[in-house]
Amino acid sequence: MEDVIIVGAGPAGASAAFYLGQAGLRVRVLEKEKLPRYKACGGGLSPRMLARYFPFTCDPVIEARAQSVRYGYAGDEVTVPLHDGDLAFVMRSRFDAFILEHARAEVHQGLAVRQVVEKADRVEVTTAGGQSFEARYVIGADGANSIVARALPRRARRRPVAAIEVEAPAPPGYLASLSQSPLFLLGDIQYGYAWVFPKVDHLSVGIAAWRPGPGELQARLRPIMARYGIDLEQGAWHGHPIPIHGTTRQLATRRILLAGDAASLADPLTGEGIRLAIKSGWLAAQAIIRGDSRQYARAIRAQIGNSHSLGLGLAGLFYTATSPCYALGVCNPLASRAFIEMLSDRIHYAGLIARIFGTLPLYLAEESARMIAQRARGRKAPR
Ligand SMILES: Cc1cc2nc3c(=O)[nH]c(=O)nc-3n(C[C@H](O)[C@H](O)[C@H](O)COP(=O)(O)OP(=O)(O)OC[C@H]3O[C@@H](n4cnc5c(N)ncnc54)[C@H](O)[C@@H]3O)c2cc1C
């Protein structure tokens, strides 16, 4: 019998395997795909966050690093400069396999888990092929359509966001400029946004929204990308849900813990989920190492859930009143930088909201001065 079976080798499962292996526990990872496998994902993350969570460098799998980020809304565009290490991009196939390579664990690929049953002293895991395994604990890190979550009587309520990712060729000369400055496009779809992210030799473009109509994501994405000369017909299209934070009912029992998308931990405003998967993988490992799985749900609430609840409120405001939020939040570089800082896990939504309102008087004063100067000169000043 193993100490821990981890179902799924995405960032949640691979990080949990890494921390548990480091602590000397016997770990078995069951992954239904052969690695490296494709995962529909923009792959946007903070290298600073990676440096916080892993003692090894992830540089070998970083495809591009942003110097700034561009936001487009209703024909306007604003560029926010970034510090080095704020935002980078990975291909998930390489990234996930890279994290797992560092884990001291027995990894089984091509084994899909079909059923998980918790007993008093262990958990039994059965695969689709009929093999069974036993462990003292199971971590369900099997993503948005988690099988492990079904073993929990009161699992997390989901608020799924639908998303599409296309790996598209970059128009000639466009990749270099984009690799410096990825693009977030607001206002083209209700309760969602589109993006253009750089990779080494192509672009990852996509769109996500809360409860879009049938075929709406595809229909919206085509004209948006046509504006940028991006040919989507030559790329591979992938649809996938993003289970954003909901009202948490149950994330763990005595012996089963859910992490990452299986626990519906993606960010409610952006759908960002790699950081939350790594963080919850780490928290799940810590709870098991201490032999107290009950503390896991408390730790998730304290370190992710409370912030996400504020984020859910902010997301509601942002997507219903995008115009003022764009003008007063996104265009305010101090607030925008705080938003990017969240990716590095240094501040939470309370900090972001404080930064938005705290910097508003200064931003409005600067904007007024800019407009007065612009009127005096009789022309439009660049932002
Ligand atoms: C289109 C799109 C774009 C996104 N862009 C970003 C972004 O730019 N930045 C960001 O931070 N987040 C982004 N996300 C969110 C991010 O991809 C997820 O939050 C993240 O992948 C969650 O990691 P995970 O380890 O929990 O699950 P996953 O990455 O989904 O990994 C789950 C693993 O479990 C395996 N598995 C599933 N079922 C079984 C089974 N029955 N038995 C065994 N193995 C199984 C799967 O094969 C998979 O390898 C995006 C999501 C989408 C859909």
PDBQT file of the ligand as one rigid body, heavy atoms in Angstrom, charges set to zero:
ROOT
HETATM    1  C1  LIG A 401      -8.656  27.559 -22.734  1.00  0.00    +0.000 C 
HETATM    2  C2  LIG A 401      -8.028  27.694 -21.359  1.00  0.00    +0.000 A 
HETATM    3  C3  LIG A 401      -7.032  28.632 -21.166  1.00  0.00    +0.000 A 
HETATM    4  C4  LIG A 401      -6.428  28.748 -19.893  1.00  0.00    +0.000 A 
HETATM    5  N1  LIG A 401      -5.396  29.639 -19.735  1.00  0.00    +0.000 NA
HETATM    6  C5  LIG A 401      -4.769  29.727 -18.532  1.00  0.00    +0.000 A 
HETATM    7  C6  LIG A 401      -3.639  30.597 -18.374  1.00  0.00    +0.000 A 
HETATM    8  O1  LIG A 401      -3.187  31.263 -19.306  1.00  0.00    +0.000 OA
HETATM    9  N2  LIG A 401      -3.066  30.651 -17.141  1.00  0.00    +0.000 N 
HETATM   10  C7  LIG A 401      -3.529  29.908 -16.084  1.00  0.00    +0.000 A 
HETATM   11  O2  LIG A 401      -2.967  30.016 -14.984  1.00  0.00    +0.000 OA
HETATM   12  N3  LIG A 401      -4.571  29.063 -16.225  1.00  0.00    +0.000 NA
HETATM   13  C8  LIG A 401      -5.202  28.953 -17.411  1.00  0.00    +0.000 A 
HETATM   14  N4  LIG A 401      -6.245  28.065 -17.561  1.00  0.00    +0.000 N 
HETATM   15  C9  LIG A 401      -6.666  27.243 -16.410  1.00  0.00    +0.000 C 
HETATM   16  C10 LIG A 401      -5.698  26.068 -16.228  1.00  0.00    +0.000 C 
HETATM   17  O3  LIG A 401      -5.495  25.419 -17.464  1.00  0.00    +0.000 OA
HETATM   18  C11 LIG A 401      -6.235  25.071 -15.202  1.00  0.00    +0.000 C 
HETATM   19  O4  LIG A 401      -6.732  25.759 -14.085  1.00  0.00    +0.000 OA
HETATM   20  C12 LIG A 401      -5.134  24.098 -14.766  1.00  0.00    +0.000 C 
HETATM   21  O5  LIG A 401      -4.798  23.263 -15.837  1.00  0.00    +0.000 OA
HETATM   22  C13 LIG A 401      -5.584  23.243 -13.580  1.00  0.00    +0.000 C 
HETATM   23  O6  LIG A 401      -4.571  22.285 -13.315  1.00  0.00    +0.000 OA
HETATM   24  P1  LIG A 401      -4.937  20.856 -12.676  1.00  0.00    +0.000 P 
HETATM   25  O7  LIG A 401      -3.650  20.190 -12.400  1.00  0.00    +0.000 OA
HETATM   26  O8  LIG A 401      -5.904  21.045 -11.579  1.00  0.00    +0.000 OA
HETATM   27  O9  LIG A 401      -5.759  20.096 -13.814  1.00  0.00    +0.000 OA
HETATM   28  P2  LIG A 401      -5.315  19.673 -15.296  1.00  0.00    +0.000 P 
HETATM   29  O10 LIG A 401      -4.239  20.550 -15.785  1.00  0.00    +0.000 OA
HETATM   30  O11 LIG A 401      -6.573  19.594 -16.087  1.00  0.00    +0.000 OA
HETATM   31  O12 LIG A 401      -4.698  18.224 -15.109  1.00  0.00    +0.000 OA
HETATM   32  C14 LIG A 401      -5.534  17.127 -14.814  1.00  0.00    +0.000 C 
HETATM   33  C15 LIG A 401      -4.813  15.859 -15.230  1.00  0.00    +0.000 C 
HETATM   34  O13 LIG A 401      -5.587  14.729 -14.804  1.00  0.00    +0.000 OA
HETATM   35  C16 LIG A 401      -5.648  13.787 -15.839  1.00  0.00    +0.000 C 
HETATM   36  N5  LIG A 401      -6.882  13.007 -15.642  1.00  0.00    +0.000 N 
HETATM   37  C17 LIG A 401      -8.157  13.405 -15.851  1.00  0.00    +0.000 A 
HETATM   38  N6  LIG A 401      -9.010  12.434 -15.549  1.00  0.00    +0.000 NA
HETATM   39  C18 LIG A 401      -8.269  11.387 -15.131  1.00  0.00    +0.000 A 
HETATM   40  C19 LIG A 401      -8.593  10.069 -14.700  1.00  0.00    +0.000 A 
HETATM   41  N7  LIG A 401      -9.859   9.646 -14.630  1.00  0.00    +0.000 N 
HETATM   42  N8  LIG A 401      -7.580   9.236 -14.349  1.00  0.00    +0.000 NA
HETATM   43  C20 LIG A 401      -6.284   9.654 -14.419  1.00  0.00    +0.000 A 
HETATM   44  N9  LIG A 401      -5.924  10.888 -14.841  1.00  0.00    +0.000 NA
HETATM   45  C21 LIG A 401      -6.900  11.749 -15.188  1.00  0.00    +0.000 A 
HETATM   46  C22 LIG A 401      -5.651  14.615 -17.116  1.00  0.00    +0.000 C 
HETATM   47  O14 LIG A 401      -5.231  13.856 -18.236  1.00  0.00    +0.000 OA
HETATM   48  C23 LIG A 401      -4.675  15.720 -16.747  1.00  0.00    +0.000 C 
HETATM   49  O15 LIG A 401      -3.350  15.411 -17.075  1.00  0.00    +0.000 OA
HETATM   50  C24 LIG A 401      -6.857  27.928 -18.813  1.00  0.00    +0.000 A 
HETATM   51  C25 LIG A 401      -7.874  26.986 -19.020  1.00  0.00    +0.000 A 
HETATM   52  C26 LIG A 401      -8.443  26.860 -20.291  1.00  0.00    +0.000 A 
HETATM   53  C27 LIG A 401      -9.510  25.822 -20.502  1.00  0.00    +0.000 C 
ENDROOT
TORSDOF 0
